[in-house]
Amino acid sequence: MMFQKNYKKAYDAIIPDNALVEKMLLLAAEEEEQERRAAKSRQARVVRPMLTMAAAIGIFMTIVSLTIMPVLAANIPAVYRFLQGISPALADFFVPIEKSCTKKGITMQVEAVCVEGNQAEVYISFQDAEGAGNVINGEIDLWTGYGLQSRTGCSVMGGHGFAGYDAETGKSYWKVSLQGRDDFETDKLTFYVYSILSSISEEEREIDLREALTEVELQNVTLSGGSWTAWAELTSHSPRRTDEERREDPRPAAAVMKVKPAGECLADGFTVTGIAFLDGNLRVQICMGDQSRAVRHVRLLLTDESGNERTCDNSVMWKESWGGVAYTFYEYVFANVDADAGAYALYGLFCEESGYVEGDWSVSFTLETDGEE
């Protein structure tokens, strides 16, 4: 397999220091000569030199094991150690590339690639370039786009996942899975990433239910996302729309709390805009700010007096514009909740991915075939 072949080549290329070898052999020869001089019988002359040489070989192999193995570790490409750490079986299917591109003080390196027909898997890493700032120091996220190109076209769909961070090298690894309409030609491939989000954080915050309202005006909004399937069953305030309104804008709509406008919300952070007990439900509305160069999301958890914990039953998402910026809003609904703030505790996991860097990194490489069996 490819990994085994490259590992063997790396191992075979390592040679112990000549001076060390000569010194060990000299010591063995001197000790053997001393034993000959001291021997008083033929048995001693036969047996003792053999024991001496065996001891010398043992010492030699001990020193070799202490000196060669660190050299071996240093000579094996880091990508081998990384892939072996993930899965030794997986490592055999990937071809090491180790070609890089540096932009905006950040180096993207294509570490290893596996291509089969129109399917490809690529391991990449990001790290701060030498002498650059401290940007890559943990998990990051790929943002606006990435892909793989060949003579026969480019990838049309894919997915990616964080594969780990190596504090020693400062590398943040990602595995990218890609699929093209046609088979990828391996004589020249180009992998690219447009931008990344270099900072990922998560914070647990308690939301004070004592600030919840019991009366609030509702407004109809056109939805951009969410899980609104059972919205009509959760509340009787579903928006009434005419057939003409539906023809003009077929997107689903919902009635949400009219509490705080976008102009009063943070563009680069979270704003809890409103909490209310309405019609036997608990509603929580949060503005995620401007998400054109960041990703923010919240997971809410409600706990009752008995310690039972639950997530929301429904959520909707929409956007509002202010000052040329699109603000993203979410409203979460917990069904069948009594209007008793003291009976519940509400907290959320506020997750943010920020630190936008547009680098347009691109690395071209060739997958060479190995004719060895």
C-alpha positions as CSV (number, residue, x, y, z in Angstrom):
1,M,0.0,0.0,0.0
2,M,1.1,3.6,-0.6
3,F,1.7,4.5,3.1
4,Q,3.6,1.3,3.7
5,K,5.9,1.9,0.7
6,N,6.6,5.5,1.6
7,Y,7.2,4.5,5.2
8,K,9.7,1.8,4.1
9,K,11.5,4.2,1.9
10,A,11.8,6.7,4.7
11,Y,13.1,3.9,7.0
12,D,15.6,2.6,4.5
13,A,17.0,6.0,3.9
14,I,18.0,6.3,7.6
15,I,21.6,5.3,8.3
16,P,23.3,5.3,11.8
17,D,26.2,7.7,12.3
18,N,29.4,6.2,10.9
19,A,31.5,7.4,13.9
20,L,29.1,5.7,16.3
21,V,29.3,2.4,14.4
22,E,33.1,2.5,14.2
23,K,33.4,3.2,17.9
24,M,31.2,0.3,18.8
25,L,33.1,-2.1,16.6
26,L,36.4,-0.9,18.0
27,L,35.3,-1.4,21.6
28,A,34.1,-4.9,20.8
29,A,37.4,-5.8,19.1
30,E,39.4,-4.4,22.0
31,E,37.3,-6.3,24.6
32,E,37.6,-9.5,22.5
33,E,41.4,-9.2,22.4
34,Q,41.6,-8.7,26.2
35,E,39.6,-11.8,26.7
36,R,41.9,-13.8,24.4
37,R,44.9,-12.8,26.4
38,A,43.2,-13.7,29.7
39,A,41.9,-17.0,28.5
40,K,43.4,-20.1,30.2
41,S,41.6,-22.8,28.3
42,R,40.4,-23.6,24.8
43,Q,36.8,-23.4,26.1
44,A,37.4,-19.9,27.4
45,R,38.8,-18.9,24.0
46,V,35.8,-20.3,22.2
47,V,33.0,-19.3,24.5
48,R,34.0,-15.9,25.9
49,P,34.6,-14.1,22.6
50,M,31.2,-15.2,21.4
51,L,29.6,-13.8,24.6
52,T,31.6,-10.6,24.2
53,M,30.5,-10.1,20.6
54,A,26.9,-10.8,21.6
55,A,27.1,-8.2,24.3
56,A,28.6,-5.7,21.8
57,I,25.8,-6.4,19.4
58,G,23.2,-5.9,22.2
59,I,24.8,-2.6,23.2
60,F,25.0,-1.6,19.5
61,M,21.3,-2.3,18.9
62,T,20.3,-0.4,22.1
63,I,22.2,2.7,20.9
64,V,20.7,2.3,17.4
65,S,17.2,2.1,18.9
66,L,17.8,5.2,20.9
67,T,19.3,7.2,18.0
68,I,17.7,5.9,14.8
69,M,14.1,5.9,16.0
70,P,14.0,9.7,16.7
71,V,15.7,10.2,13.3
72,L,13.0,8.0,11.8
73,A,10.2,10.0,13.4
74,A,11.8,13.2,12.2
75,N,12.1,12.0,8.6
76,I,8.6,10.6,8.2
77,P,6.4,13.4,6.9
78,A,4.0,14.8,9.5
79,V,1.0,13.8,7.4
80,Y,1.8,10.1,7.9
81,R,1.8,10.5,11.7
82,F,-1.4,12.5,11.5
83,L,-3.2,10.0,9.3
84,Q,-1.9,7.1,11.4
85,G,-3.3,8.8,14.4
86,I,-6.7,9.0,12.8
87,S,-6.7,5.4,11.4
88,P,-3.8,3.2,10.3
89,A,-6.1,1.5,7.8
90,L,-7.2,4.8,6.4
91,A,-3.7,6.1,5.9
92,D,-3.0,3.5,3.2
93,F,-5.6,5.0,0.9
94,F,-4.2,8.5,0.9
95,V,-1.4,9.9,-1.2
96,P,0.7,12.5,0.7
97,I,0.9,15.8,-1.1
98,E,2.3,18.4,1.4
99,K,2.0,21.4,-1.0
100,S,1.0,24.8,0.4
101,C,-0.1,28.3,-0.4
102,T,0.4,31.3,1.9
103,K,-1.8,34.4,1.9
104,K,-2.9,36.9,4.5
105,G,-0.2,35.5,6.9
106,I,-1.9,32.1,6.9
107,T,-0.6,28.9,5.2
108,M,-3.0,26.4,3.7
109,Q,-1.4,23.0,3.0
110,V,-2.9,20.1,1.1
111,E,-1.7,17.2,3.2
112,A,-3.1,14.1,1.6
113,V,-5.6,13.2,-1.1
114,C,-7.6,10.1,-2.0
115,V,-9.4,10.2,-5.4
116,E,-11.5,7.5,-6.9
117,G,-13.6,8.3,-10.0
118,N,-15.7,11.4,-9.2
119,Q,-15.2,11.1,-5.5
120,A,-12.4,12.8,-3.6
121,E,-11.3,13.2,0.0
122,V,-8.8,15.8,0.9
123,Y,-7.0,16.5,4.2
124,I,-5.9,20.1,4.5
125,S,-4.3,22.2,7.3
126,F,-4.1,25.8,8.2
127,Q,-1.4,27.4,10.3
128,D,0.2,30.8,10.9
129,A,2.9,31.6,8.4
130,E,6.4,32.0,9.9
131,G,6.7,35.5,11.4
132,A,3.0,36.2,11.1
133,G,0.5,36.8,13.8
134,N,-1.3,34.4,16.1
135,V,-4.5,33.7,14.2
136,I,-4.7,29.9,13.9
137,N,-4.6,28.6,17.5
138,G,-7.4,26.0,17.6
139,E,-10.4,24.9,15.6
140,I,-11.4,27.0,12.6
141,D,-14.2,26.7,10.0
142,L,-14.2,26.8,6.2
143,W,-16.6,29.6,5.2
144,T,-17.7,30.9,1.8
145,G,-16.5,28.2,-0.5
146,Y,-14.0,25.4,-1.3
147,G,-13.6,22.9,-4.0
148,L,-11.4,20.7,-6.2
149,Q,-10.8,21.3,-9.9
150,S,-9.4,19.1,-12.7
151,R,-9.3,19.1,-16.5
152,T,-12.7,17.5,-16.5
153,G,-14.4,20.1,-14.3
154,C,-14.8,20.9,-10.7
155,S,-16.6,19.5,-7.7
156,V,-20.3,20.2,-7.5
157,M,-21.0,19.2,-3.9
158,G,-19.2,18.3,-0.8
159,G,-18.9,18.5,3.0
160,H,-16.2,19.2,5.5
161,G,-15.4,18.4,9.1
162,F,-12.8,19.5,11.7
163,A,-10.2,16.8,12.0
164,G,-8.1,18.1,14.9
165,Y,-5.5,20.7,16.1
166,D,-1.8,19.9,16.6
167,A,-0.5,22.4,19.2
168,E,3.1,21.4,18.5
169,T,2.9,22.4,14.8
170,G,0.1,24.9,15.2
171,K,-1.9,23.2,12.5
172,S,-5.6,23.0,12.3
173,Y,-6.7,20.0,10.2
174,W,-9.9,19.6,8.1
175,K,-11.2,16.7,6.1
176,V,-13.1,17.7,2.9
177,S,-15.2,15.3,1.0
178,L,-16.1,16.2,-2.6
179,Q,-18.0,14.9,-5.6
180,G,-17.8,16.0,-9.2
181,R,-20.2,15.4,-12.2
182,D,-17.4,13.6,-14.0
183,D,-14.3,11.7,-12.9
184,F,-11.4,13.8,-11.6
185,E,-8.4,13.7,-13.8
186,T,-5.3,13.2,-11.6
187,D,-2.6,14.7,-14.0
188,K,-3.4,18.2,-12.5
189,L,-5.7,18.9,-9.6
190,T,-6.3,22.2,-7.8
191,F,-7.8,22.5,-4.4
192,Y,-9.0,26.0,-3.2
193,V,-10.6,27.7,-0.2
194,Y,-12.0,31.2,-0.5
195,S,-12.2,32.2,3.2
196,I,-12.1,30.8,6.7
197,L,-13.5,31.8,10.2
198,S,-10.5,31.6,12.5
199,S,-12.2,31.9,15.9
200,I,-14.8,29.6,17.4
201,S,-16.2,30.1,20.9
202,E,-19.1,28.7,23.0
203,E,-20.5,30.3,26.1
204,E,-23.3,29.2,28.4
205,R,-25.6,32.1,29.5
206,E,-28.6,32.2,31.8
207,I,-31.6,34.1,30.5
208,D,-33.7,35.8,33.2
209,L,-37.3,34.7,32.9
210,R,-38.3,37.4,35.3
211,E,-38.1,39.8,32.4
212,A,-40.7,37.9,30.4
213,L,-43.7,39.8,29.1
214,T,-47.3,38.6,29.2
215,E,-48.6,40.9,26.5
216,V,-46.7,41.8,23.3
217,E,-47.7,43.0,19.8
218,L,-47.1,40.5,17.0
219,Q,-45.9,41.1,13.5
220,N,-45.9,39.0,10.3
221,V,-42.5,38.2,8.8
222,T,-41.4,36.2,5.8
223,L,-39.3,33.3,7.0
224,S,-35.8,32.4,5.8
225,G,-35.5,29.2,7.7
226,G,-36.3,27.4,10.9
227,S,-38.6,24.5,11.9
228,W,-42.1,26.0,11.6
229,T,-43.9,22.8,10.6
230,A,-46.1,22.8,13.7
231,W,-46.3,26.5,14.1
232,A,-50.1,26.7,13.6
233,E,-50.7,24.1,16.3
234,L,-48.4,25.9,18.8
235,T,-50.1,29.3,18.5
236,S,-53.4,30.7,17.2
237,H,-51.6,33.8,15.9
238,S,-50.6,32.4,12.5
239,P,-50.6,35.2,9.9
240,R,-53.6,35.6,7.7
241,R,-52.5,36.0,4.0
242,T,-54.5,36.5,0.9
243,D,-54.1,34.5,-2.2
244,E,-52.6,37.5,-3.9
245,E,-50.0,37.9,-1.1
246,R,-49.1,34.3,-1.4
247,R,-48.6,34.6,-5.2
248,E,-46.4,37.7,-4.7
249,D,-44.2,35.9,-2.1
250,P,-44.8,32.1,-1.8
251,R,-42.3,31.8,1.1
252,P,-43.8,30.8,4.4
253,A,-44.6,33.5,6.9
254,A,-45.1,33.6,10.7
255,A,-46.4,35.9,13.4
256,V,-43.5,36.8,15.7
257,M,-43.0,39.2,18.6
258,K,-42.5,42.9,17.7
259,V,-40.1,43.9,20.5
260,K,-36.8,45.4,19.5
261,P,-35.9,46.6,15.9
262,A,-32.6,45.7,14.2
263,G,-31.3,49.2,14.7
264,E,-31.1,48.5,18.5
265,C,-29.3,45.2,18.1
266,L,-25.6,44.3,18.0
267,A,-24.2,43.8,14.5
268,D,-21.3,41.7,15.7
269,G,-22.9,39.8,18.6
270,F,-26.0,38.4,20.2
271,T,-29.0,40.4,21.5
272,V,-31.8,38.8,23.4
273,T,-34.6,41.0,22.0
274,G,-37.6,39.6,23.9
275,I,-39.1,37.0,26.2
276,A,-42.8,36.4,26.7
277,F,-45.4,34.0,28.1
278,L,-48.1,34.0,25.4
279,D,-51.1,31.6,25.0
280,G,-49.6,28.9,27.2
281,N,-46.2,29.0,25.4
282,L,-42.9,30.6,26.1
283,R,-41.3,32.6,23.3
284,V,-37.7,33.7,23.2
285,Q,-36.4,36.0,20.5
286,I,-32.7,36.5,19.8
287,C,-30.9,38.6,17.2
288,M,-27.7,37.0,15.8
289,G,-26.5,40.2,14.2
290,D,-24.8,40.4,10.8
291,Q,-23.9,36.9,9.7
292,S,-22.3,37.8,6.3
293,R,-18.9,37.2,7.9
294,A,-19.7,35.2,11.0
295,V,-21.9,32.4,12.1
296,R,-23.9,32.6,15.4
297,H,-26.4,30.2,16.7
298,V,-28.0,29.4,20.1
299,R,-29.3,26.2,21.7
300,L,-31.8,27.0,24.4
301,L,-32.6,24.6,27.3
302,L,-35.5,25.0,29.7
303,T,-35.5,23.3,33.1
304,D,-38.5,22.9,35.4
305,E,-38.7,22.6,39.2
306,S,-38.2,18.8,39.0
307,G,-35.0,19.2,37.0
308,N,-36.5,18.0,33.7
309,E,-34.7,19.6,30.8
310,R,-36.1,20.2,27.3
311,T,-35.2,22.0,24.1
312,C,-37.6,24.2,22.2
313,D,-40.5,22.7,20.2
314,N,-40.2,25.1,17.3
315,S,-38.2,27.9,15.9
316,V,-38.4,30.4,13.0
317,M,-35.7,32.5,11.4
318,W,-36.0,35.8,9.3
319,K,-33.9,38.8,8.4
320,E,-34.3,42.5,8.9
321,S,-32.2,45.2,7.2
322,W,-30.8,48.3,8.9
323,G,-28.2,50.6,7.6
324,G,-27.4,48.3,4.6
325,V,-26.8,45.4,6.9
326,A,-29.0,42.3,7.1
327,Y,-29.6,41.2,10.7
328,T,-30.7,37.6,11.4
329,F,-33.4,36.9,14.0
330,Y,-34.6,33.7,15.6
331,E,-37.7,33.1,17.7
332,Y,-37.9,29.9,19.7
333,V,-41.2,28.5,21.2
334,F,-41.5,26.1,24.2
335,A,-45.1,24.7,24.1
336,N,-47.3,24.3,27.1
337,V,-45.3,26.4,29.6
338,D,-47.1,28.0,32.5
339,A,-46.7,31.8,32.9
340,D,-44.7,31.3,36.1
341,A,-41.1,32.6,35.8
342,G,-40.2,31.1,39.2
343,A,-41.0,27.6,38.1
344,Y,-38.4,27.4,35.3
345,A,-34.8,28.2,34.6
346,L,-33.7,29.0,31.0
347,Y,-30.2,29.0,29.7
348,G,-28.5,28.9,26.3
349,L,-25.3,27.7,24.6
350,F,-24.3,30.8,22.6
351,C,-21.9,29.6,19.8
352,E,-20.0,32.0,17.6
353,E,-17.7,31.5,14.7
354,S,-15.9,34.7,13.7
355,G,-12.5,36.0,12.7
356,Y,-13.2,36.2,8.9
357,V,-10.2,35.9,6.7
358,E,-10.5,36.0,2.9
359,G,-7.4,34.4,1.5
360,D,-8.4,32.7,-1.8
361,W,-5.9,29.9,-1.1
362,S,-5.2,27.6,-4.0
363,V,-2.8,24.6,-4.3
364,S,-2.2,22.6,-7.6
365,F,-0.7,19.2,-7.5
366,T,-0.4,15.9,-9.5
367,L,-1.3,12.4,-8.2
368,E,1.5,10.2,-9.5
369,T,0.9,6.5,-9.9
370,D,3.3,4.1,-8.2
371,G,4.1,1.1,-10.4
372,E,5.5,-1.0,-7.5
373,E,3.5,-4.0,-6.3
